[in-house]
Amino acid sequence: MPPLSEVVVTLLGLVTTPSFLDALATTAYAFWAGVIVAVVIGIPVGILMGRSRLLDELLLPWVNIFLSAPLTALVPVLMVLFGFGMRTIIITTTLFAIWIIILNARAGVKNINRSLVEMSRSFGATPLDAFFKIYVWAALPEILGGVRIGVIRAVKGVIIGQLLISIVGFGALFELYASNFLMAEFWAVLIVLFALAFTLSEFLAYLERKIAYYAASR
């Protein structure tokens, strides 16, 4: 590894270059698209699994398998099914993030006080009302915890996708700098990636702490 001072100087000069900004925009697009898909699908599926014993028994083994499986090994299969473009990178990012989101949403619903659900029924709440006004809010601490871990896993997913599927974004920069032994530039991009992941994780952790009082009312 080059001296830290050299990496910092390289970083300061690198972050304003068009190639870095283009790579950042490409990576951000794939990352946020994958995370949004994982959240939009994962939270409702996890809540439904927590509510329905049948659905839970059907899906839980598959969720656990994909959570523990080496998802990098599935990338060649995704490339065959969906091609080599941005869509496959987004799908890869989603697959890295979604399973922990599902499990945490499910755990949050499992921990909800049953009296809240019974009270909503006694006041005439429809299943849709109970879904959004009881399950989502009462399970919010666990849901945010799952999203936070999913975001961290999504960073790994988007970089793997950009390295293995289509050499674009930060993946292209890593490939370029590593193949030309430009270690200062390589570590500079890596530091940016770590900083972005850490910032997102800490922001979501802050939100978790802010809504922690919901857990006490379940």
N, C-alpha and C positions, 0 to 999 in steps of 0.2 A: 504494500500500500504506500502511495506517495505521502510526503509530509502533509499534515493537516492544513498548514498555511497555504501550501500550493493548491490544495483542493478548494479552499475557501476563495482564493483569488480566481481560480478557474470557474468556480460557481458564479461569482459575481459577474464575470464576463459572459458566461454562458446563458444566463436566464433572460437576456435581452436579445438574443439572436433569433432570427426568423425560424430556423430549423427547430430550436428548442420550443418556441411558442406554438409552432404547428404540431409538434409531437405532443405537447401538453394538451392542446385542444382535442386532438384525436383520441388520446388516452382518456381524457375527462368525459368525452362523449360516450365511449364504449363503457366506461366504468359506471357512469350515472344511469345509462340506459339499462345495464345489467342489474344494478341495485334496485332501480324502480320496479322492474319486472319482478325481481325476487320479493320485494316488499308487497307489491300488489297481489301477487299470487300466494306468497308464503303466509302472510298474516291470516287471511280468511281460511286457508286450508288448515292451519294450526288451530284456529278457533273451532272450526267444524269438527276436527279430530277430538278436541277436548270436550265437545258437546255430545258427540255421537260415538257410542261404544263400538258399533259395527264398523263405522268408517275408520275409527282408530285402529281396530284389529286388522283391517285390510291394508292400511297405509303405513302404519308405524314400522313394520319390518323393512319396508322398502326405503323409508326415510333414514333409518339407522344404517342400512347397507350403503346408501349413497353418501351419508355423512362420514362413514369410516373408510370408504373405498378411496384408493388413489385416483382422483378424478383426472389427473394428467393422462392416465392411460386411456381415458375415453375420448381425448382430443382427436386422435386419428379417425375414430368412428364418426364424430361430429363433422369432421372435414369431408368425409364421404357423403354424409347425409345432407349437409347444408352448404358445402363448398368452402372456399378459402377467403371469403370476404368478411366485412365488418359484422354481418349477422351472426356468423359462427363465433366471433370473439365475444359478442354480447351474450350469446347463449352460454358460452363457457363461463363468463363472469357470473351469470345468473346461477348456474349449477354450483359454483363454489359458495355462493352466499345463501341460497334459499333454504337449505336443509336445517341449519341451526336456527333460522328465523321460524320455521315451522315448529320445531321442537320447543322453542321458548314460548311461542304463542300458545301451544298446547299445554305446556306446564302452567302458564298463567291462568288459563281457564280452569284447569284441574284444581287450582288453589282458591278459586272463588268461593266465597261463602254461599252455600245453597239458599240461604234465606233471602239474599238479594234477588235471585232468580224467581223464587216463589213470590216475593213481594211485587215484582214487576208483573207477574201473571195476575195477581190479585187486583192490580190496578188496570188490568185490561191491555197490557202491552202486547203488541204483535211480536212474532218471532224476529222480524226485522228491527223493531224498536229495541228488543232485548239484545240483539246482536251488536248494535252500534252504541247503545246507551248503558248497557250492563257489561257485556263480555269484553268489549274493546277497552273501555275505560278502567275496569277493574283489573284487567290483565296487563295494563300499560307498562308497569315496571319491567315485567318479564319480556314483553314485546320489544321494548327499547333495548334491553340487554341483548336480545337476539339480533336486533338490527345492528348494534354496535359490533358484535363479533362477526356478523355477516359482512359488514363493510370492510373489516380487516381481511377477511377471506377473499372478498371481491377484488381487493388490490392484487393479491396473489393471482387470482384468476385472470384478470385483464392482462397482466404482464406475461403470464404463460401463454395466453391466447395470442398476444402480439409477437411472441417469440416463435411459437410453433405453427400458427395458422397463417398469419399474414404479417410480414415484417414491417410494421408501421408503428407510429407513436414512439413511446419510450422503448418498446421492444426493438425498434429499428436503431435507436441511439445506442442501446446496450450492445447490440450486434456490431454496429460500426466501431464503437470505441474498443470493445474487447478484441475484435479481429485485427485492429491496428495498434493494439497495446497502448492506447491512450488512457492510462489508468486514472489520471487526475480527472478527466472528463467523465469517465465511467463512475467514479466515486461521487462526483458532483451530482450527477443525475440520480444516483442511488440515495444520496442524502435528501434531495428534493422529494423523492418518492416516500421515504421514511417520514419526513416532516409532514407531508400531506396526510398520510395514514394516521400519524399520531394526532394531528390536529382534529381530524374527523372523529377519531375515537374519543378524545377528551371532550369534544363538544357533546357527543351523545352521552357520555358519562355524566356530564353536567346536567343534561336534560333528565337523566335517570334520577339523579339526586333531587332535582326540583319537583318531580312528580312522585317521589317515594311515599308521600303521605297517602296516596291512593291505596297502597298495600295495607295500611293500618285500618282502612274502612271496609275491607272485604270480609 
